[in-house]
Amino acid sequence: MESDAMANSTLTTAQGRRIAYVRTEGAAPGVVFLGGFKSDMTGTKAQALQAWAEREGRAFLRFDYSGHGASSGDFLDGSIGDWAADAMAAIAALTEGPQVLVGSSMGGWIALLVARAMPDRVAGLVGIAAAPDFTEDSMWAAFSAAQREEMAATGRVALPSDYADGPYIITKRLIEDGRRQLVLRTPLGFAFPVRLLQGEADVDVLPSVALRLFGHLTGADVRLTLVKGADHRFSSPECLALIETTVAEVLARSLAEGRG
């Protein structure tokens, strides 16, 4: 690990990827924020949750996947499996004991992959507009015949985006690797508490996705909260407050169940 010029720290993974992160010390279980597709750890939700954790004296970790933010690599070279591996490496190296995973959009998918692969390191999970399997069920399923032909011929397709300066470039590798990471084809049985937060007005990840995920979770402590009028960003003061109270609830239940 080393410090970079931006005052973040970096972790070099087994694959040689340099993952930028910010970590604060505090009580266990810690909280780990997992960001969305092409987002970074400086977003509103990540920073608000860190500020909350610091006020509460709670350990906290946020980081950038490879090809995102201050981490190394080109976004177009990455895939869901790579970013999940980055998350697992960060959690293994930079945290101690079980963590509460807070996954936003694609980060919700990453959180589910982490929880499935290393359940002993998970004390609870909070999904914010979680987007599991979106490369297959949202992107690929919506491609026209022409777009599928373009991807076969060129290895990529450009999609318009409301969240970036230009279009999203979707690569063939992203789609193909996404198929190897699907989580909604079999039940997800987690022994820890799971909370799903979803905006009713989210047009990017529809409430139907949250309901489908809810149906696949077989644990005894699973709840879905649908917020009237909230969009995909889920970053209004009311939504941020709900995230904080939900994480606090999951932490309390985890401690009561001896997962701290």
Steps between C-alpha positions, in 0.01 A plus 500: 500500500619853426370856497438686174498869416125527561534396867318175430685179573547217253486123523663286231296187432627158400417593139723808524215750508549808721182567696462847651321511833417708805472323834410626844555308821218427741285240667404167347315388301632741241308641204617466139351712222485345151437753225318480171584454134754762388462689829770565759549521874457879510125479437238647731389172658854374563613821667179546699527145632863552595407817690229303682743219584751751638232659720405154625861387552444219251773354275440590135649422159428647155704430188506520121480187286773468238428728205295726727594824675855510634573128452719365224379354173269587213127474563450333161730213601295417810212267577267405783729214601804730512319755714366233734856368536617854581232525770593165652870593501425832671279340763750221567799733531354817646233387747483268798213267578146515359396817317169660406507537122316800355467460124363770271362400158769274348654498847195306613589226251863510618385476862296188421801339328722583798242365744462179300878448475605597854193489728714476813619857434148644469296620799219648294414645161324819391411539132422848364323468163691174467551393138587128493543339158449833319746422220281209392147596605514873430773559241518186288126434518432852367752492216352515154606254233720774354671562833566131549650484151712807577633340817581178317685697232677766708495366857313801637180705492444862610198569722372846600538593867353760734789449743809568286630763257480257211342166419578182688715268292381146568754236407449142393720393792272680747195317364667159480660521845171626644340171398750318722408718798119476496336476843127499423482155343514312831386585854729712717502363853668740742496458878567870567252790480433644154332834429406620152429871442333587171364819345149474359591755228825326398495462121849347477449210741128439514322401823429167331873421529487555876194276524672229298807516723278498808339183371836329453622575853406210725640627832275553801589870542439668163307824450428724201423871539344680201530879518235705322648750254866399548707461183809292423741742664327446837698797634241744637545595867208269584653209306842553657340501845318176415827339391659595831214371714485178296873435541466571873215250524697231317800561726282471811340178383837354401645578842195355673548180300871482584641590158720782627 
